[in-house]
Amino acid sequence: MQFYLTFTQPSTNNSFNISELTFAQYRTLNKFIGNKNNNHIEEYFNHIIRSNSNVNSFTNFDKFLILFLLRLASVSSEIEVTSGSFTKKTSIIPILNQLQQINKSFEKTFQYEDFVLEVNLPKKLFFNDIYDPLCFSIQEIIINNKPINYNSLTDKEKIDIFDKLPSSIITNLRAYHNEVTHVFKTCEIKLFNEDQAFTITPFDNNMFELLKVLFTVNLKSLYELQYILVSKLFYTAEYIDKNTLVENLILKNILEAEMNQLKEERQKGVENKPAGYK
Amino acid sequence: MDNFNNALNALNSLSKDYEIFVPSLNRKLKFKDVTTKQQKNIVKCALEEGTSGLSFINLTSEIVRDNCTESASLLVSDKNFILTCLRALSISTSFKPYDSDSTVDLTPILNKSTALPDTLKTTEVTDGTVTILAAIPFVTEDIAINNETKKKLSSITNAKDVTREALGEMYINEIIKYVKVIKVGNAEIKFNEATFNQKTQIIEKIPISLNSKLIDYINNVKQYERELLTLPDSKVTISVEPAFFTV
């Protein structure tokens, strides 16, 4: 059995088991981030959530919280932030606690003369277009009492369907976004200091950009770590890949401590040599 | 895919028709709802627009052309009135002009039924030697000439020249849209039979006095369009620009 974390969905209070983020997933994610293709990065974030939770219906805010939790548990509870020439390590735990206070359900239904729109926070983490948040807030369209199964469509199909809807829906969707945004804006994130606060909303790319910052690391350092563990401790690559970054760093730290101890003992040995010996 | 096609078919049943008065025809025609796609394109067009504004002009002309469900030849002078009515019916009758703190109600414009006067439909201007028969262009002609203008403007690579060239081209092309026939003595040039380049060359050669008369005629048509879009009580004139389609 694999170790797992528990994620409690704020809007429903339902709990889900989430496997920790493996070293292999972290390394692959960093390759995607390094490659700067936002659609691919989003795809890989989704892949992590799907394969680590077996759930496919999370909203983007749920996904954000899950990834935040994985970052905290499997990578580090701190983030290094830089402002000008000043660098500071800050804990991300208060941010997660603060965001989990947003525990409202944002599901809403709009009734029109001949159709019904069911809306909620979008499932997408990254938006290519200014109209994407409106399009992907729609969860279901019911025409003449028949749902069209909107969520089973591809993103491209959803956009095609959205494009054919009467433009009057945009007014209501915008009002819905303003309502939700108002709730999210009450939660200010202070990463660096008290004066520099920013907010995230489910309708812009701020969440996505913050996730990228949280998961970005120098890829070379991951390969160096892998090299040390394979060449000095003789772990297999498969074993290292299945561990989390934190676990691998612990192994590396043990090795370093052992080597330092050996160095110290050797040093002492030289100092304690009897006179006449070089 | 079946699910997608079923969804598309179901959506077709949602399409609503509105009856809108068309001034040049002096009767009502049926128009489809503005779709989210069309509204999206208008906003995107505003964000991407360059010097000329032609993309927005053509996009809105295409909406008027494509959303009319009856076979009819619409004039450019009908366009902004129809668009205002479509906006009021599809999006909202309430509108807040950018230079005002309060909203206006578009219903009085929806209720207008002022026919285009015959005196404005066509005109003849002459300087004794050259006679020009002019008329308000059809929406489809307007789109075609704007596309030609866009093509010409896109070939200008020197950034400094773009604004100057754009204004020059648009001035000439606005006149081309209105000219139908030019008579010089017994010779007659029918503009619908000439190529775009031939039209440009001819217009560039017509005497300045005739040019001024043509401009006066075009201005009268524009003035009539503005009156159609003026709210009777507040005297606010609706300006059809990208912001008009966002709420």
Boltz contact constraints between the chains, C-beta under 6 A:
constraints:
  - contact:
      token1: [A, 114]
      token2: [B, 14]
      max_distance: 6.0
  - contact:
      token1: [A, 115]
      token2: [B, 14]
      max_distance: 6.0
  - contact:
      token1: [A, 131]
      token2: [B, 40]
      max_distance: 6.0
  - contact:
      token1: [A, 143]
      token2: [B, 10]
      max_distance: 6.0
  - contact:
      token1: [A, 148]
      token2: [B, 7]
      max_distance: 6.0
  - contact:
      token1: [A, 148]
      token2: [B, 10]
      max_distance: 6.0
  - contact:
      token1: [A, 149]
      token2: [B, 3]
      max_distance: 6.0
  - contact:
      token1: [A, 152]
      token2: [B, 3]
      max_distance: 6.0
  - contact:
      token1: [A, 153]
      token2: [B, 4]
      max_distance: 6.0
  - contact:
      token1: [A, 157]
      token2: [B, 4]
      max_distance: 6.0
  - contact:
      token1: [A, 161]
      token2: [B, 7]
      max_distance: 6.0
  - contact:
      token1: [A, 162]
      token2: [B, 36]
      max_distance: 6.0
  - contact:
      token1: [A, 163]
      token2: [B, 36]
      max_distance: 6.0
  - contact:
      token1: [A, 163]
      token2: [B, 37]
      max_distance: 6.0
  - contact:
      token1: [A, 164]
      token2: [B, 11]
      max_distance: 6.0
  - contact:
      token1: [A, 164]
      token2: [B, 35]
      max_distance: 6.0
  - contact:
      token1: [A, 165]
      token2: [B, 36]
      max_distance: 6.0
  - contact:
      token1: [A, 166]
      token2: [B, 33]
      max_distance: 6.0
  - contact:
      token1: [A, 167]
      token2: [B, 34]
      max_distance: 6.0
  - contact:
      token1: [A, 167]
      token2: [B, 36]
      max_distance: 6.0
  - contact:
      token1: [A, 167]
      token2: [B, 39]
      max_distance: 6.0
  - contact:
      token1: [A, 167]
      token2: [B, 90]
      max_distance: 6.0
  - contact:
      token1: [A, 167]
      token2: [B, 91]
      max_distance: 6.0
  - contact:
      token1: [A, 168]
      token2: [B, 90]
      max_distance: 6.0
  - contact:
      token1: [A, 168]
      token2: [B, 91]
      max_distance: 6.0
  - contact:
      token1: [A, 170]
      token2: [B, 36]
      max_distance: 6.0
  - contact:
      token1: [A, 170]
      token2: [B, 39]
      max_distance: 6.0
  - contact:
      token1: [A, 171]
      token2: [B, 247]
      max_distance: 6.0
